[in-house]
Amino acid sequence: MNTQSLTGSWLMALLATTIAAAQPAPPTNVTAVDHERWDNGTRLDVSWDLSLDDETGVAHYQVYLSTEPDGAFERVGRADAGQGMLTVRDLDHEQSYWFEVAAVGADGSASTPVRSAQTATPTRQAFDGYKMWFVLTVAIFCGAVVFFIKIAKGGKPLKIRKIAGLEAVDEAVGRATEMGRSILFIPGILDMNDIQTIAGINILARVSKTAAAYNAKIEVPTSRSLVMTAARETVQNAFLQAGRPDAYNDSLIYYVTDEQFGYVAYVQGMMVREKPAACFYMGAFFAESLILAETGNSIGAIQIAGTAMPAQLPFFVAACDYTLIGEEFFAASAYLSGSPEELGSLKGQDVGKLIVAAEVIGGVGVLSLATIILHFSPQSPLGLALMKAVTFFKDVVLT
């Protein structure tokens, strides 16, 4: 029995020695300090002295975090062999943290974790340096807007793509005048705090001015009392600008009800009875979009719709003669007014869209190229550099 016991102890000691020999030497001098760059108090820099086996037996280093010295440590990141620092993100500036770092070999064996000597707390700076790219982007956007406004005010015409639905306003109003029938304008079913309603009211101004010039009757039933007030002022001002203030009739711009389908039922019945020759649907719509558009189509009216509600666009496209899709709807005010400020803003936004599109296409292209290069040559300097550039763009520029 004694011989067997000694043999077992010897085997256990040999096994422990073998396992210890397979483990890489641990790193030393683990420290954590506030991130060296200006930030928003969510980052700490964890550094350590490399393991003695860094060049031969270490594949990477694992970094662990805990808010209590005796609590459970969770993995928060890793650093490749040869790197002695890692920036830990998404921390709380009101919380102190402990860190542990372990060296991990190629076979997955890890050294004993080494803990930081003291806690570290992120510090919130007055300015987040990582947002400098955002400041630069905003400066470019705003600069483009100011630049194009100055060009427009200088008298140089700015080319704006024609929007067929707005070009057809004169045609629709003219048709209503020839047929001796009214024009129906629906500014959506939401209140004035919705941007689509505001865009619809802007288009109402143009339609009303054209109707005043043609001496046509325009009717605007609304589902919100505040929209009714805004529509009355808009139409009255349009008739005044057209030199026909006497033709304005505020009784044709009225409030029906806030209830969605009660409002739609009234408008649908009115359309069937009066058969307006032209129908405009400009604003935010929901399930009523198809009901209104189909009713207008059944009475033979020329229909022009505009909305930014993606789910309702197919119904308008199918049943209306012209449809302003999304951004066309919001650009209508600048398109119709010809105001230098609005046209300049519109062109400046186009510059911003070009920059965003270039960033998306460039990012996808660089990432694809880096992936292809690293697939055939995992240690290619070019592939690694491109991947680092993509990581920087994702983690810094886009955050």
LINJOKA-V79792 format. One record per run of one state. SS is the DSSP state (H for helix, E for strand, - for the rest). FROM is the first residue (numbers start at 1). TO is the last residue. Records with the same first field share a line. If there is no record, write none. Layout:
SS = FROM-TO / FROM-TO
This chain:
- = 1-1 / 23-27 / 35-39 / 41-43 / 50-59 / 67-73 / 81-84 / 89-95 / 105-109 / 111-113 / 116-119 / 122-123 / 125-128 / 154-163 / 168-168 / 180-182 / 187-194 / 215-217 / 223-224 / 242-244 / 248-249 / 256-259 / 275-277 / 283-287 / 299-301 / 308-309 / 320-321 / 326-326 / 338-339 / 377-380 / 398-399
H = 2-22 / 129-153 / 164-167 / 169-179 / 195-214 / 225-241 / 245-247 / 250-252 / 260-274 / 288-298 / 310-319 / 327-337 / 340-376 / 381-397
E = 28-34 / 40-40 / 44-49 / 60-66 / 74-80 / 85-88 / 96-104 / 110-110 / 114-115 / 120-121 / 124-124 / 183-186 / 218-222 / 253-255 / 278-282 / 302-307 / 322-325
